[in-house]
Amino acid sequence: MKTFNYHSTKDVKEATKLASSSSAFLAGGMTTLPSMKLGLASYKDIIDIKRIKKLSGIKASGKSVTIGSTTKHVEVANSKEVKKAIPSLAALAEGIGDPQVRNRGTIGGSIANNDPSADYPSACIALNATIHTNNRKISADKFFTGMFETSLKKGELIEAIEFQIPEKSCYQKYPNPASRYAIVGVYVAKHKSDVNVAVTGAKSCVYNEKSIASALLKNFSSSSLDNVKISSSGMNSDIHASADYRANMVKIFAKKAVDAC
Amino acid sequence: MASLVGSRVERKEDKKLLTGRGKYTADVTFAHQTYAYFVRSPHARAQIKNVDTSKAEKSSGVVAVLTGKDIANDKIGGLIAGWRIKSEDGSDMKVPAHPPLASESVNYVGDHVAVVIAESLDEARNAADLVKVDYKVLKAVVKTDQAMDSENIYKDIPKNLCFDWLLGDREKVKEAFDKADKIIKIDLINNRLIPNAMEPRAANADYNPSTEEITLYTTSQNPHLARIIISAFNGVAPENKLRVIAPDVGGGFGSKIYPYAEEVVCSWASKKIERPVKWVADRTESFLSDCHGRDHVTHAELAVKNDGTFLGFKNETIANIGAYASVFATVTPTYLFGPCATGVYKMPAAYSNVKAVFTNTAPVDAYRGAGRPEATYTIETLVEKAARELGMDPAEIRMKNFPTEFPFQQTLVHSVDSGDYNAGLKKAMEVGDYKGFEKRKNESASRGKLRGIGFCSYFEACGIAPSAVVMSLGCGIGLWESAEVRFNPTGNVTVFTGSHSHGQGHDTTFAQIAADRLGVPLENIEISHGDTDKGPFGYGTYGSRSLTVGGTAIVKACDKIVAKGKKVAAKMLEVNESEVDFKDGEFIVAKSNKKKTIGEVAFACYLPGTYGEVKSPLPEGEEPGLKETSFFDPGNFSFPAGSHICEVEVDPETGNTEVVKYTAVDDFGTIINPLIVEGQVHGGLAQGIGQALYENCHYDDTGQLVTASYMDYTMPRADNFPEFNLGFTCTPATSNPLGTKGCGEAGAIAAPPAVMNAVMNAVGTEVSMPATAEKVWNACQKMNKSNSKAA
């Protein structure tokens, strides 16, 4: 690991002021620290945002649940408000990585990193989330722009993620047996006037599987997906699973999710 | 006094190990410590045209940058292959030179090119980036089954063939096959594994210029072997000037039996710079450069009669031994594999033919079970296939071919001293409720799951090993074991063993043996191991040998102590030696009931003079002190055996496979500590099930290791396993006084075929290891297609 300057910041203003093209915000450090240790990334300044009180916590209203960006997975998993308003979101958080990761990793870190097989991006898409940053609001469908890429600008800091409470929802994944990231994860959410089927792990970036979503909008049952064909084009293929397998699993896990809704 | 042998004594070492008070090599830091970082090859195969160290040498904190040329100039010898194998045509095996630092070519990703030594690890690592190596990259040979048809990696080793070895009689096998009603054939891949000991390898060498002695701390299963190799073969220092200490070691599984390049380089470099040199592998280095395990491609055939009687067996295997021949790389796929490939059965004719090939991958060596898991996987999947094709029950076909009389002369090498294979299999069927399988299968089906059952009956040859046998088969060393039992003057005991504990629990098991034999309380006995300056030469721990060979050496040394104690007690009690009995720590004269405790006798041995009323208790000519050494060379291997039954549940929609029930019934002979034995079985099963369902080392076509981290290499976890059902049968070994057989490897040997037979039973077609979800899902698709055709 190359040496760096470590800054522990007390508020968003201080943190964003320190940000530069050679800095990184540090929350749980679940990706940033291993990348630095392996020499895959190096920064001049590490700006720790864990002590910024405003960034942590969960608030629920009748329509939405808002989760501060440095809220840990374990806090979401155990939150009474989340369990009541969007149980599938608490269940997703409970299934991330392992206890060590859930005790350190944060929701803001996960979506800012936008790993193609991370769990949380699918929740953002499925639950029509709004990402609140220090200077704007970004809707989830505009936020995730590509593999490990988001529409965040350099030095822009996620403050909170606001999830719309759906009528019904469920997240189902087939975890990579090694990393326990999703080989395929499907988040189905039925809202008042639309259905989202967010898929993670299958392609280079989370996406909304429209063919399944439109079939479910007509008839929200797993049998309505029997004749839906998912193409393997654009799907990831690696030592863990081929594109064909992933394409098949998108449908299988969508069905599992609908059945469990 | 109740015997401690057979009791569930809690591990004495756990308090230390579980509270972070263990002392591992990485915990050792000397004054004036320097830190080494290795420059490793990023290419699988390349010529080294030039190594430019000038920038690195000027980098901050750098003490030295040493290369292959430096080590060659100092005439440091290469790493060795410890077992000489001859090919079927009588020619010697061919092995390439293996310099600790490469100077001409690199032959796998991670191969050692140079070492940077600096005041801190960060400085060493930063400077390593500045070492410029000019490579001419060559086409890598990667695949096991293509190695013989690829370009020669080494110009004097045609077809990349180390040896083409045969054990058995081709003619007899042909005759047997001619008489067969049916020939069952199978093609298998025994997947390559990465050992992944919890503690990464490490070395810290401290050269003292005034005594010219090197003290080397290292993560070794076998410090005495490390010392003899580093002095006699690498020529770093004479044996009397090299002290090797393997302190607490966090697992080895075979990968730490022998010294690697790093220990040699750190020792040599310490002498060169006259400062201590420390190296600790990071996890990536472990993946790249620890010796890997398995990696066989096998075609095997079994000749059977229609009633299920086995007539003959043949086994044609290509074994990938990686870029260089590591110390036990050549024996693992031959004598540890070939003889056991006929399994636990009467087999009138058999042969094993193994071609060992070099590839541009990390060296492959012994890994938990070493050869016997590969052998058992071959025969046990073949036997299960025979049962399927003959329409027989898998238990029935096995029992039909089990030997029932012991000693049993096994087809290829071994004379198995004891066993009762029918009893083991019957007990496994009972413990695992074989009768209830159909009911469980229907219950699984009601949830949309496919349930399969798989058997494995195994035997293995361990307790390595009779020196006369192994040396006649090409081993460069004997494999006996030593023990020294030392009574301290105040009556407590230190036992020195030449074996080494890196998780096996010797501090407890060995103390139980000595406590029973000497009648001394367990807490008054310390076990000392792992330091070549303490206790006699020994051969370390692997091949499930420590208890049968090392434990017996302790028994023998204890017996010598008692023999001397009797003489001393007789003098003290003023009777003839023949009138003294020893029981529960007391020397007793039966007729008078006069007695002396062994502690009193020990104290007397240390105070042999005459002082006023006190008279020397030592008989005429007897030396003072109470300390005895014994070396035990077993007359035979030991032969644990057992039957395991696995049940899996497959989700046909996803291919996800779960082990839902696992029964292991093993015969380990006498069990000293059931708690530790059960732990060993659990660990072995975790690794065996890991091989069957999860673990797989994958190199891409250019020889880059794709599974070089836990993101891609699947280590099994606790939630992958059900509660294991364990059972034991016992036929004591006759080759050692304890009657023990060894238990460390059994789980890893038996589990892969048990699991895979269950998977194949569930999905109806052959699936290769590891049975990943996608492979199983594909098998389910195939099954659906053939079912719909049939309909």
Interface residues (C-beta under 8 A of the other chain):
Chain A: M1 K2 T3 L38 Y174 P177 A178 S179 Y181 I183 I239 H240 A241 S242 Y245 N248 M249 I252
Chain B: D122 N126 T284 E653 T654 N656 Y694 N696 H698 V706 T707 Y710 M711 D712 Y713 T714 M715 N720 T772 A773 E774 W777
